[in-house]
Amino acid sequence: MKGGARGGHWSGRRLHFAAAMLLDLGDTFGGLYIEQNPYRVVLLTTDLATVTFDSSKAIPGVPVSVAHAPYSLRELETLQHSLAASFAETGAVVDLRVPLNRVVVEVPTGASMGAASLAALPGAAIVAYGAEPRVPTTTLRGGLTLSGCTSGWTVYYGSNTSNRGITTAGHCSNSKSYAATR
């Protein structure tokens, strides 16, 4: 379970900031993510030379770092949806990992995957072999008592909705658990 807010800055401001950057950068926007140590927002772009950053769109008190990404978020999202459809019946999970600037195809042990189809993946895709099949182990919702904190809203990522987590406040560490689920 990953923490997502620090002092309340992140709740709606992250979406506003991401939308503003998408509008400003267009097809060169590679996404953004939170880095915990040091605490900052990392803004990815495919074209560092043309980035003009308007700090008024950022989250007050949160530093922003701009980094190069080989692929735009739009390219990665298109690839993720295409690969998710291609591997839908195989048991593989296809996730977009913004910090890696890649789409990851997680192939469970024993899955019947054609080696040729995996070898033919584009450079924006990474294959992770031997992944454990993802099966939800508990029902998450907001307002649950965690180990020393309270859960926020539930979230998921990737094409497989079993990739679930919850938001927490920024003072919570990434090691919180609920019903023995981390």
N, C-alpha and C positions, 0 to 999 in steps of 0.2 A: 504494500500500500504506500503510495507516494504522497508526500505533503505537497500542497499546491499554493498556499497563500502565506504571505508574511505580513503581519500587521493589517490584514484586510485589503492590501493593495491589489491582490490578484483577482478577486472575484469577477467583476465585470470588466475591469480595465484591461486584462489580458486580451480578451476578445476584441475590444475596441482597438487596442494597439495592433494586434495581428491584422485586423481588417484595414486599418490605416496603412500599414506597411504593404499589404497586398495591393491596395489601390495605388500607392506611391511607386512601388517597384514592379508591379505587373508580372510579366513572365520571368523576371529575374529574381522574384521572391522565392527563397528556398525554405522558408518556414522560420519558426523561432521556438526556443525552448528555455527552460530554467536550468541554470547550472547552480548547484548547491555550494560548492567550495572553490573559488569565492562566489558568494551569492550574486548572481547577475542574470540578465536576460541575454541570450545569444541570438542575434539576428543573422540568418544565413541569406546570402545572395549569390547569384551566378556571375555578377558583374560588379566587382568592388570599385572599379573606376568611376562608375556613374552613381554610386550611392550618395545621396544627400540626405542626411538624417535630421529630421525636425524633432528636437528634444521635447517640444511641447506635446507631442503625441505619446511620449513615453510615460511610464508609471513613475510618479514622483518618488524620489529616494531610492530607486532601483537602477543601478548602473546597467548600461547596454553596451555590449560588445558586438561588433560587426565582423563576420567571418565569411570566407569564400566557400561556396558549395558548388560541386560540378553539375548538379541537377536542380531544376526548379521544383517547387512544391507541386505545381500543376503536372509536370512530367511524372513525378513520383506517384501522385494520386491516380493518374491514368494507368500507369504500369501496375499499381496495386490492384485496381479493379479488374484489369485484364487478366492478371495472374490468378486472382481469387476465382474468377470464372473458369479459367483453364484447369485449376487444381481442385475444384469444388468437390469432386467425388473421391479424392485420394486420401483425405484425412490431414493434408498439409494445412498449415495456418499461414496466411500471407499478411504481414504487418508492414506498415510504413513507419520507419524509425527516423524521425527528424534529426536527432543528434548525430546519427550515422550518415544522414543524407542518402539513405538506401532503402530499398524494399527487401525485407527478409522473408524467405520461404522456409518455414520450419517443417522439416520432414520427420514425422514420428518413426521410431524404430519399427521395422517390419512393414512400413507402408509400401504399397506397390506403385512405385514412381518410375517412369521411364527415364533411364540415365541420359538418353539423348535429349529429352525435353528439358532436363535440368542443366545439361551442358550448354544448351542453346539459349539460356537466359541472357538478357542484355546486361551490360556492365553495371547498371543501377541496381541489380538484384544480387543478393547474397543468399547462399543456401546454408542452413544450419541443420546438420544431420543428427539423428538420435534424440530429437526433442520429445519430451513427454507429451502425450495427448492432453489437451486442456479440457478439464471437466470442472464445472463449477462445484465447489465443495460446501458453500454456504450461501445464504441469501443476504446480500448487503443492502442497506438503505441508510438514509440520513438519520442522525440522532442516536445512533448506537453508541454504547459505552465501550470505548477502546481501552487498551492498557494505558491509562493516564490521560485520555483525550476523548473527544467526541467526533464521530464521523460526520462528514458533510455529504454532499450529493454523490451518487454513484456515477462512475464513468466507465467507458470501455474504449479500446483502441483497436485498430486493424479491422479486417474483414470478418473476424470471428468474434461474436459478442461474448464468448466465454473469457475473453481477455479483460477481466473486470478489475476495478479498483475503486477506491473512494478518495475523496478530497479530505484534507485535514487542514488545520491552521498551520501557519508557518513555524510556530513554536514546537510542533510535533516532529519527532524524528521519523525517519523512514522505516523504523523497526516496530511500529505499532501492530497489534494483532486483535482479532475478534474471533471468538469461538475457536481458538487455536489455529486460525488462518492468518498468515502473514501476507 
